[in-house]
């Protein structure tokens, strides 16, 4: 286990963590799958796979396809619903000793409202509002994702905020023309922090069969290939809002994490990296500790947003 350092503690809009390392939704199960592989004590927070109001079967297979420097996935938010999560998952999660942030997703505003009400009564540390999964569509407008519309984003964040006292994180999509417009809408609506970015919409084709590699045709692209885009968006949003930012997108090591923090992220999420190296969270934490020691940095927060332009 890496030594605990007060130099790495962070406060993300009321969510207090011992270090800025979080594991991204959908990449770490409920922690149990990684016992014996990863040291859970080295993780700042676990973000659960997105939970929906009712059980969801997800998309038809194939659901995952490896690409150059990345991965496409079209899982489709498969889960057993919020009642099962509260009854069967939270009791186990409570014993891990790691703050748990629950990712919630829905196809209607009413579903987000009911999810936030149900989770407000539990012991979870916070709620990440997933309005940016490429597998979700809403029917009120022509746009496919809630987070591609500033008004829809604000409406959902405002609704969740009204129905929970938990810190809420708005998870935003890179599949937009201006990420700052959406970020500012989420901030005005009451989001305590932002996580960005979710996956980029992509696809792959089998030239032998002439068919898509994914059963859903398109899916979310993650991994090192999206890092430059995610990094740029974090920097843009940092210069547009006042609330904390959690950086996501192709972070594979401590250097990547530090780049995101220099660009404006208070914390980071490790996603695809967990599939490649289950111990990546410990390695990144060790790298951050070495960095602040070598650079004689008083606290990790001191480097946030210090990119020299």
Beta strands, then each sheet from edge to edge (+ up, - down):
strand 1: 10-12
strand 2: 15-17
strand 3: 21-23
strand 4: 45-47
strand 5: 64-67
strand 6: 70-73
strand 7: 99-104
strand 8: 126-130
strand 9: 167-171
strand 10: 193-196
strand 11: 200-203
strand 12: 205-206
strand 13: 211-212
strand 14: 218-222
strand 15: 244-248
strand 16: 267-270
sheet 1: 1+ 2-
sheet 2: 3+ 4+ 7+ 8+ 9+ 10+ 15+ 16+ 3+
sheet 3: 5+ 6- 14+ 11-
sheet 4: 12+ 13-
end
